[in-house]
Amino acid sequence: MPDHTRPVFFVIGRRTDAQQVENVENMSQTVTTRDQDEYRALRATIRERGTARVCLFVGGFAAWGAMTLATTALASTPLATLLPLLLLAALFEAIYALHVGVERIGRYIQVFHEHEIDRGWEHIAMAFGRPKGAATMDALFLMPFALATAFNAAPAWLLHPTIEETVFVGGAHALFALRLFIARQAGQRQRAIDLERFAQLKRGSDL
């Protein structure tokens, strides 16, 4: 004789679990070899670019420091400080390009390779956010770049620049500082913008 006293929530729980298993199985059947290869390649790209960004920062700052010292020792005009500033700007743009690329790949993975049923790293990392009191990281190294900009301008003032040289050299450094601020603002909005764009592409609403 069947057991009619079995709790309803147990039966419902079994049914819900079975539905979840079926959904996961259907999801796994739709993942092709191409999708798996693409996912592995994209994750590897994120890992490699993340490592390259740190190495580029350390090596680039060492080169900038050496050039700044040489400029301080040998330069006879304040305009000479523009050369290490150019190196600093090129270094930042390279790091910024790596960062934007990594973030964009992450959002692509989130939309096209992860699912709400079995959420992966990109979903969890984005939902994690910045909890109060948690340690934070600066992927663009903005504080070191801001300090380097100030130090880079210092040798120019030691050479007693003219008004024209002060305006020209000071303006160049101010423009780079503004670039750092704009990059910071853009970086804060990038994830949401890229996520929405990839979602539109997946829905096929704007191909």
RAFENJO-V140753 format. One record per run of one state. SS is the DSSP state (H for helix, E for strand, C for the rest). FROM is the first residue (numbers start at 1). TO is the last residue. If there is no record, write none. Layout:
SS&FROM&TO, SS&FROM&TO
This chain:
C&1&7, H&8&30, C&31&32, H&33&74, C&75&77, H&78&112, C&113&120, H&121&128, C&129&141, H&142&158, C&159&162, H&163&203, C&204&207
